[in-house]
Amino acid sequence: IVAAGSSERMGGIDKMLTPLAGTPLLFHSVRAFSACDVVDDVVVVVRSDRVQRVQELIEAMGPSKVRRVVRGGATRTESSRFGTAALPSEVDLVLVHDGARPLVSEELIRRVVEAASARGAAIPGVPPVATIKREEDGVSAGTLDRGSLREAQTPQGFRRDLLAKALASAKRDGYEPTDEAAAVERVGGEVAIVEGDRLNLKVTVPEDLAIAEALLRGESPPRQVRIGTGYDAHRLVEGRALVLGGVKIPAESGLLGHSDADVLSHAVCDALLGAAAAGDLGVHFPDSEEAWKDASGGELLARTVEILRETGYVPVNVDATVIAQAPRLAPYRDGMIETLSRALRLPPERVSVKFTTTERLGFEGRGEGISATAVVLIGRIPVVPESE
């Protein structure tokens, strides 16, 4: 069971030890494999600084098939190599499971074992439900046939000699596959696909925890997410830099304000604070305080994320719109998304920035100012007490 990731998309929370229905997330997988009659030995691969703690927690949870807890590597492939090497020598069939999939069923484990025993390699897969586009240079270059596509899941099963050969080849050639099956395919191995399980979800972002919790308890998803809206506007004046989303835009005029007047960042801050019912910009960053004079939108956003975490929430995704007649902002979108996602501790694909004009209506249309709106989703994250 590979559980050595950094949990970056969870806002820095160690998701493997995050409580899920009262039990650390990782241990749901440990219990599922320990209870399955076709599994003989379990090795758990975790971050080097978690080895002793996870070992102690596993011993405290009672009987299991865990033989060793070993440190992971810098990459998923390296962690898989370490885990495989730690298995008893007599083991000839290996399952590699992502510890972030706590809802794995014994039925799915058996399906993979049976197919891997017969074919040498097997993975579970489910058909994608969304329309899949191929993208080139920012435009759709075609629609893929969903009938021939599968979303790969874990556990993935392999003959031990085949997996060891594939992982060694990947290491030798500096190749980092997205999963073990890709490494096996690369050395000519044929990988069978068995029916996956849509409930076998991967916990990647905060709202996944709420969904997994509900599924485990047989309930509707609990209200552990909140929505917030934000708005900000500033006047355009000469002699000021125009900064939006942390990106400096070449322009004759900039926005006037006590800080850098980054309306995009400010609108996102406002939405986050509103979602957490934690006040607004004026409460936390008043223009009467010298500390916030000329402060960048990125600084305010980073501090807002900290305030959010103090209330027990983290950002999940952001959708923001900048309203300006001029200048043309589309060329700077990627830079804004990169800067915002870094401050929010979110992957770029969870940050949307759009632009619109008012067809010369209102103060934006007359070029007197620029405004921005934002809608955000935040999620509650349970944290494991250090004493546990």
Buried (B, 14 or more C-beta within 10 A) or exposed (E): BBBBBEBEBBBEBBBBBBBBEEBBBBBBBBBBBBEBEBBEBBBBBBBEEBBEBBBEBBEEBEEBBBBBBBBBBEBBBBBBBBBBEBBEEEEEBBBBBBBBBBBBEBEBBBBBBBBBBEBBBBBBBBEEEEEEEEEEEEEEEEEEEEEEEBEBBBBBBBBBEBBBBBBEBBBEEEEBBEBBBBBBBBBEBEBBBBEBBEBBBBBBBBBBBBBBBBBBEEEEEEEBBBEBEBBBBBBBBEEBBBBBBBBBBEBEBBBBBBBBBBBBBBBBBBBBBBBBEBEEBEEBBEEEEEEBEEBBBBBBBBBBBEBBBEBBBBBBBBBBBBBBBBBEBEEBBEBBBBBBBBBBBBEEEBBBBBBEEBEEEEBBBEBBBBBBBBBBBBBBBBEBEEEE
